[in-house]
Amino acid sequence: MTNQTSTQLSTFNFENSAIRVIAVNGEPWFVAKDVCDAIGIDNNRKALLALDDDEKGVTLSNTLGGQQEMNIISESGMYTLILRCREAVKKGSVPHRFRKWVTAEVLPQIRKTGQYSQNNQQIAPLAPPPKKYTFEFTEDELLDLAWAWFAFIRGIHTFRHIYSAFEKLGSNMSGNIYGQGFEYATTARNAHKVINRLTKDFQYDYDSNWRVLKHIRSFDPTFKQPTF
């Protein structure tokens, strides 16, 4: 890959690490140092030497001290680095969690919205607007969707609550529990927007099955406060 000058940079947060991503020819490229730091690779230069030429490159970044070169890696290069970590296939390990985070949250968001964004602020267009469809639902079908979403959210809170205990016990289920509790947060938030829009004309009624609206309308997208 030849050197690229890029100002289209956005930052995603993986646990306690900031991962910078840029658009190169419409594809996501990751800042190599950020990825290496996040998954515990100490020797960045050695790790980059092991990648194919089409999996790595250099971009110019504007800083207070002027333009500086920054090593970047493609999506393929990022996966290659992860798989070369000793714990890459161990569920619940940092490399495993990072890979799941990228595939479950970062890449779907980029490809779904067509932009590098974390707060609906367009940075770099990647794709045309998504197609829209029109469907008809019965009231019972909408109720089923609403309760299915609530069950999903309740499961996320439950798995987050028990994860630390299973991790301390060294349970081989801790990786799966982590995945269920943390890796689908963006999916849950996106689903909430759809459910909220579909049910906006219905009124909360504690004595009917529409009592589920209480949970939908009090949903905390940070998952810090349960909705039940």
HUWORA-V97317 format. One record per residue. RES is the residue in one letter. PSI is psi in radians with two decimals (none if undefined). NEAR is the number of other C-alpha atoms within 12 Angstrom. Layout:
RES;PSI;NEAR
RES;PSI;NEAR
This chain:
M;2.35;19
T;2.87;16
N;2.48;18
Q;2.48;24
T;2.13;23
S;2.34;27
T;-0.02;20
Q;1.47;30
L;2.35;31
S;2.77;29
T;2.28;25
F;2.56;30
N;2.06;21
F;1.87;26
E;-1.95;16
N;0.22;13
S;2.47;19
A;2.19;22
I;2.01;32
R;2.39;34
V;2.42;43
I;2.82;41
A;2.19;35
V;1.96;30
N;0.68;18
G;0.13;20
E;2.57;25
P;2.29;38
W;2.46;43
F;2.49;41
V;2.10;39
A;-0.77;43
K;-0.69;31
D;-0.78;30
V;-0.81;43
C;-0.76;36
D;-0.69;25
A;-0.64;35
I;0.13;37
G;0.45;25
I;2.04;26
D;-0.70;18
N;1.57;17
N;-0.75;25
R;-0.77;17
K;-0.70;14
A;-0.70;31
L;-0.59;31
L;-0.48;20
A;-0.18;19
L;2.68;28
D;2.78;18
D;-0.59;17
D;0.02;21
E;-0.02;30
K;2.80;36
G;-3.06;29
V;2.36;29
T;2.80;30
L;2.26;23
S;2.35;25
N;2.16;16
T;3.07;12
L;-0.48;7
G;0.16;8
G;-2.95;9
Q;2.37;15
Q;2.56;18
E;2.51;20
M;2.19;29
N;2.35;35
I;2.74;45
I;2.60;43
S;3.07;33
E;-0.76;30
S;-0.74;23
G;-0.65;31
M;-0.78;39
Y;-0.66;30
T;-0.78;26
L;-0.74;42
I;-0.82;35
L;-0.31;23
R;-0.07;22
C;2.50;26
R;-0.61;17
E;0.35;21
A;-0.60;24
V;0.03;20
K;2.00;22
K;2.33;26
G;-0.22;33
S;2.86;28
V;-0.85;32
P;-0.68;33
H;-0.76;32
R;-0.67;34
F;-0.80;44
R;-0.78;35
K;-0.66;32
W;-0.79;34
V;-0.81;33
T;-0.53;24
A;-0.45;25
E;-0.97;30
V;-1.01;37
L;-0.74;29
P;-0.68;23
Q;-0.78;29
I;-0.80;33
R;-0.42;25
K;-0.76;23
T;-0.29;26
G;0.39;28
Q;2.74;33
Y;1.75;35
S;2.55;31
Q;-0.13;23
N;0.69;13
N;0.40;14
Q;2.00;13
Q;2.32;17
I;-0.90;23
A;1.95;28
P;2.37;25
L;-0.37;26
A;2.80;19
P;2.85;13
P;2.52;12
P;2.61;12
K;2.62;10
K;2.56;6
Y;2.70;6
T;2.26;7
F;2.78;9
E;2.41;10
F;2.55;13
T;2.88;12
E;-0.68;16
D;-0.65;15
E;-0.68;17
L;-0.67;27
L;-0.75;25
D;-0.74;19
L;-0.75;27
A;-0.78;34
W;-0.57;25
A;-0.72;21
W;-0.75;30
F;-0.72;33
A;-0.67;20
F;-0.85;26
I;-0.73;38
R;-0.67;27
G;-0.72;28
I;-0.83;35
H;-0.71;31
T;-0.83;23
F;-0.66;29
R;-0.62;30
H;-0.65;23
I;-0.15;24
Y;-0.86;28
S;-0.63;20
A;-0.78;17
F;-0.61;20
E;-0.75;22
K;-0.57;13
L;-0.21;12
G;0.43;15
S;2.46;18
N;-0.03;17
M;-0.13;22
S;-0.61;28
G;-0.78;30
N;-0.70;26
I;-0.73;29
Y;-0.79;36
G;-0.80;30
Q;-0.55;32
G;-0.47;31
F;-0.42;35
E;-0.11;32
Y;0.39;33
A;-0.75;33
T;-0.70;29
T;-0.75;28
A;-0.73;34
R;-0.73;26
N;-0.71;22
A;-0.64;24
H;-0.71;31
K;-0.71;21
V;-0.85;18
I;-0.74;30
N;-0.71;29
R;-0.70;17
L;-0.47;24
T;0.22;30
K;-0.43;18
D;0.00;13
F;2.63;23
Q;2.49;18
Y;2.31;19
D;1.91;13
Y;-0.52;12
D;0.05;10
S;3.10;14
N;-0.19;22
W;0.09;27
R;-0.29;22
V;-0.39;32
L;-0.48;34
K;-0.74;25
H;-0.63;31
I;-0.76;40
R;-0.20;25
S;0.25;20
F;2.29;29
D;1.89;22
P;-0.22;25
T;-0.18;17
F;0.35;26
K;-0.52;14
Q;2.10;17
P;2.65;22
T;0.28;26
F;none;21
